[in-house]
Amino acid sequence: MSRRVRRKVARKGKGNVVSSFPEIEDVVADLEPQGVVDWRSLPDDTVIQLLSCLSYRDRASLSASCKTWRVLGNSPCLWTSLDLRSHKFDANVASSLASRCVHLQKLRFRGVEAAEALLHLRAKNLRELSGDGCRKMTDATLAVIAARHESLQSLQLGPDFCDKVTSDAIKAIAHCCPSLNKLRLSGIRDVNADAINALATYCPKLTDLGFIDCLSVDELALGNVQSIRFLSVAGTPSMKWSVVSHLWHKLPNLIGLDVSRTDIGPAAVSRLLSLSPNLKILIALNCPMLEEETSFSASKYKNKLLISLSTDIFKGLGSLFFDNTNKGKNVFLDWRNSKSNDDKGLDEIIPWLEWMLSHILLRSAESPQQGGLDNFWVEQGASLLLSLMQSSQEDVQERAATGLATFVVIDDENASIDCGRAEAVMRDGGIRLLLGLAKSYREGLQSEAAKAIANLSVNANVAKAVAEEGGIEILASLARSMNKLVAEEAAGGLWNLSVGEEHKGAIAEAGGVQALVDLIFKWSSTGDGVLERAAGALANLAADDKCSTEVALAGGVHALVMLARNCKYEGVQEQAARALANLAAHGDSNSNNAAVGQEAGALEALVQLTRSPHEGVRQEAAGALWNLSFDDRNREAIAAAGGVQALVALAQSCSNASPGLQERAAGALWGLSVSEANSIAIGREGGVAPLIALARSEAEDVHETAAGALWNLAFNPGNALRIVEEGGVAALVDLCSSSVSKMARFMAALALAYMFDGRMDEFALVGTMSESVSKSVGLDGARRMALKHIETFVRMFSNQQAFAAAAASSAPAALAQVTESARIQEAGHLRCSGAEVGRFVTMLRNPSSILKACAAFALLQFTIPGGRHATHHASLMQNAGAARVLRSAAAAATAPLEAKIFAKIVLRNLEYHHLEHTV
């Protein structure tokens, strides 16, 4: 149990420990003479304080540990406040909690089901009620809540619109709750005079009233609520401002007025400020008509503050509250820390001001038109949100954190954020503040702070600051939360941080890999958002060799395959497939590759995902199959699972798709076609034509994979003939001569060499005499065109000066110079079979001098020391007796110079590998 207390301790520097709860530590220290705590000996008040610092779930869990703690866990002081937003709350749960909620005074809930379940709590002493997600709440539900809780002093519903709530419900609230002093409702269609007059008549203590984002509010009736001190009509369109300015200034107690996001103009603002005797603050943020009047200034109205986009907000607050314009950005914090804080007026004004500002800023950040606020966000908005994050009001802190998470995002779909805004947050110490909130025991704060950290971490500089401030450890810890929303946002933070190569190791060291894998199993059937983020983070981590191995060891293969097989949400499918692709290509790649392929249902699931209607899913599934096809057993298993047909169909459908999908579709066919049986099947299923189409793509990466697949297919004479018949010679010639990619040009040349080394001719002669003659004529023209471009390609790598030196002397230095000029670096990653190597050796005897030179050039690439598979190729050639053929080619009087020199180099390469092997 001691671990629960110790998790509240944060280290700062080496050896310095700062406790969040020193009074608990003092008691524990007295009971810990030998490093062992007898928890049963803790005083009751210490246990109660400990329980008060935990979430409701943890509190209930810890209370169940013994009879004494169960009694203490039911103490009334622990149940004066409840936040049920993160929990499933229905009538059954409410009934089970009812015995503890006799003294409940403050409650926060989410959704209409929770609202209807409130009645079962029997919390007759409830004073404050706050709900969100109330779009489906009806008049009946709200009226019954009001009738059952006559002691309500504060009722807040929003920021979601209460579409189905009407003025009838407001009248019911007025009749049932005479002690009401605060009422804030969002998104009501019509607040009529009868409802407002009922509040004025039956709620004499009502001082704080907000009808926010309502479509219509009766301005005349609001003038009858004489008790009102704070009023908000923010976001309410079509207000009659001439009526407002001639009436509301007569409200005798009005101190604060919020008209933000409305069409109020300078005339109405001026009249309200000049004629309202007690009005101190008028908030008019994001009011276009007011901001268009650049000459308007409120400085002439003494002891009154106008907050707008064009005013210096912090300076104004400092002047009004402290008579000091130099308070800077810490005005709210200074007020909270002030020892002489006994001004009752400020005690009311500042909490209201914080609440309204947090709401306005969040709404403005959510607006599609927020781009017009660029200067405001960088110069004042970010600082305001950071200041509000330090409020003593939890809901203000949450909204401020949500505002930070929202206002930096430019394009949610492409995870694009505004760097200027992100760095403004970092510059004002926002990262440390957010991480502090993320360590709170309040799950609502944890969730919103983690969301802000996640979004800000898209910026590399912010991500670095988060890591340096210990944010990775905090997010890894939050990812283990039993609260799905907290875990989801923490996983999102790890996803964004894991983009940076420098953070992947730290995430693994903090236990992030295991936490992410556990998340998938924990929420496998109920959490699309958390699953997508967890799979996305694992996909990024799996692209690192060390982390990839750790993902596999942590059970990641099973978890990700489970998602690929069972989850229907496209975002999860895409990230799971991407993670499996990276696992198959990194870490102990042979082991990981085999492990993914051997996981039950993995290959079948990925084949099925290539048929997804979502392009991203198809792309990642094809990429995973491509990587998995490097393993011989996987290659055949993919084919057995219908992979050939699925991937041919994918290639046929992606002519207008993104280059990424085209590359992976061709790449997967390339990988499968390494097997001659699969190669024949691909040709038979119609795979030649779409690969030729992809070879004509404008993307370099697509050139390479399409050329590689066609090279493999061309090994088979039947496929070679199909390539000719489908117009593939022209496509390969274009690649060979003009592709930006050397590898694409190289493999296109090899495909053409296979096609015209003579083996296809016999296959083409099958048929009637007239058909054979026609094919022969057609092949002759294609052969001449192919050989011409093969010759041109090989000569591009023939440095004439180096060749002349090598011809005059076979000295190592001269041959090395030729090798350096001819080398295609990426060709060292190609792995050929014995049959393929044997075909190039045989080609050295071909009557065509061009094919001889091409064969020698290919064997040079495959055997250059340092190439990934050079030793393998040398061994195949040694076993096939290639040295004799190479010596003959190097000495042949009629052979072209290129063939002779390249053959000499290949002989030296074989000698080198032989010596290496014997040593």
Helices and strands as residue ranges (DSSP letters): H 2-6, E 9-11, E 17-19, H 22-30, G 39-41, H 44-52, H 56-63, H 67-73, G 76-79, E 81-83, H 91-97, G 98-100, E 106-110, H 112-117, G 118-121, E 128-132, H 139-148, E 154-157, H 167-176, E 182-186, E 190-191, H 193-202, E 208-212, E 216-217, H 219-222, E 230-232, H 241-247, G 248-250, E 256-258, H 266-275, E 281-283, H 288-292, E 305-307, H 313-322, G 328-330, H 331-337, H 344-366, G 370-373, H 374-376, I 377-381, H 382-388, H 394-407, E 409-411, E 416-417, H 419-427, H 430-438, H 443-456, H 460-468, H 471-478, H 484-497, H 501-509, H 512-522, H 528-541, H 545-553, H 556-566, H 570-585, H 589-598, H 602-609, H 615-628, H 632-640, H 643-653, H 659-672, H 676-684, H 688-695, H 700-714, H 717-725, H 728-738, H 742-755, H 759-764, H 769-795, H 800-808, H 812-822, G 825-829, H 834-843, H 849-863, H 870-879, H 882-891, H 897-918
